[in-house]
Amino acid sequence: MLGLRRKPRIETERMTLRLPIHQDYKLWSELREASTDHLTQWEPVRAADHLTRKAFTNRVYWAARAEGQGTALPLMLIRRDDKQILGAITLDNIRRGPVQAGTLGYWIGAPYARQGYMQEAIRAVVHHAFQSMDLSRMEAACLPENAASRGVLEKCGFKYEGVAQSYLQINGRWRNHVLYANLRHDRRGRTDVG
């Protein structure tokens, strides 16, 4: 059939990464609500209606549209053994042409932090971006004091590139962020460059 194409689905050891669907609302909103204290210090201030069904419906439509247009790949982290939503990861701001790059953003629910889920998800999305999407560069930014986020990026092959001043409003204040990048053909730090 013309016009039908397969929606992206990335399988990891313990998870399925896929676009959000309407049926995710209850688990997603419960996890976001339960993780408010855990996430507030690292995220922009959310709209008052952020956890409503209508806002989630808009998110589902945006995700499908952005993925279809090739501008973003917004994925939910679903644990396979019990179908629990663990968090989300988005490859956003995808630029084509001579750039071939995108920006990675992610969050993990408080009950699932520091269990290796995000490392597993980042590695899978990086592989997918380089091998299936033909991207050359993936970027990520986090607060300098976010040791967990910096650590997971470094474990996944991202390298520190510098500091962006007043990069993003976090919890209502403009904050500096440390910038990281992962390159498909990374030769940084190698001595065999010819």
N, C-alpha and C positions, 0 to 999 in steps of 0.2 A: 504494500500500500504506500502511496505517495504521501508525504507530509508527516508520517509517523517516524519518530526516531527514539532510540533507547535513552532513557534518562540515566544520568551517571550514577554509578553504584561502585563503591570501592570497598573491597573486603580486606580486613586485616586479620590478625590472629584471633582476636576476641570480639571484633566489632564489624558492623556494616555502616559505612558512611554513605548517606543519601540525602537528597533534597528533603526539606520538611514537607509534611502532608497535614491536611486538616485534622486527622485523627491524633496527631502528636500533641494537640493543644493541652490536654489535661496533664499529661506527664511533664511537658515542658514548663507549663506555668507553675506546677507544684515544685519542680526542681529550682526554677528561678526564684520563687518565693522563699524556699528553704535556704537558698544560697545568697540571699541579699547581703548579709554582713560580710561574707567571704568575697563577693564580687564588687561591692560599692567602692572600695578603695582603689580598684584598678580600672574602672569603667567610666565613661561619660554619664552624666545624669540622664536618667531615662524619663520619657514622658509619663505623665500621671496615668495614662491608659495603657502603658507598656504591657501589662499582664492580662489585658482583656482579650476575649475571643476575637473581637473585631480587629485588634492590632495584630494578633497572630495570623488571622486570615489574610490581612494585607501582607504580612511577612511571607506567607506561603506563595501568594501571587507574585510578589517581587522576586522571590527566589527562582521560580519557574521562568519568569520573564528574563531576569539577568543571566541565568544559565543558558537559555535559548539564544540570547543575543551575544553570548560569549564575553560578557563584561564581568561576570562573577561566578563563582562556584560555591554556593552556600550549602554546607552539609551538616546534618545532625549526626551525632555519635550515638549509635544504637548498639548496646551490648547484645550479642546474638543469643546467649543462653536464656535470657529472661525478657528481651525486648525493651529494657530500661533505657531511657534517654540519659546520657552521661554529660552531655555538653554539646558544643557546636564548634565548627571550624569553617572559616570562609576565606577563599582565595578571591580577593576583590580587586577592583581597579586594574583589571587585566588590560594591558596595552599590547597591541600587535605592531606589525611593521618592523622597523629596525630595533625596536625596544624589546619585544617578546618578554614582558615582565608582569608580575602581579604582586599584590600585597596580602600577606597572611595575617588573619586575626582569629582569635579563638578564646573560648572560655570553658571551664570545667566546673561542674556542680561540686559544692563543698564535700558531699559524702564520697566523691570519687577522686578527689585531688591526691596527688603523690602516690598513685598506684600504677603509673606508666601508661595510662590510657592516652594522654595527650601526646606523649612521645610517639606512641604507636600511630596515632592519627596524623601527626605532622609528617612523619616519615612516609606514610602512604600517600598523602596529598602531594608532597614534594616529588615522589616517584611518578605519580600520575601527571603532574604538571610538566615534568621534564620529558617523560616518555610518550604520553598520550596527547598532551596539549601543545607540545613543542615549545614550551617556554624556555627561556635561557636564564632568567633571574627571578628569584623570589625574595621579597623584602618583608621585614617584620620590625615592629617597634614596640618597646615596652618601657615602663617607668624604671629609672636606674635602680631603685630599691627593690624591685620585684625579682628577687633572687631565683624563685622557682621558674618564672618565665624565661629569664636569661639562661638558666641552666638547661632547660628543655630545648631551647633554640640551639645552644652550643652543642648539646648531645646529638642534635639532628643535623649537624653540619653547617649551621649558620655561623657566620663570622662577624664580629663587631666591626662597624664601619664609622661610628662617630655619634655625635649628639645633635639632635634637632631641638633648637630652642623654641619654647612655647608651641610645641608640636600639636597638642590636643588638649581639650578641656576634660579633665578627669575630676569627678566628684565636684564639679563647679569651678575649678581653678585651671588656668592655663599651666601646663606642665611640660618640662623638658622630657624628652624620650631618648633612649639609646636606640640606635639603628643597627640592624643586622641584615645580612643578605646571604643567600645560598645560591651559588652559580652552578649551572649544569656542568660546565667544563672548568671547574675552579682550579686555578694554578697558583693562587695566592699562597705564599709560604713555601712553595716548592722550589728546589734548587736546580731541577733538571729542565728548566725552561729553555727551549732552543729556538 
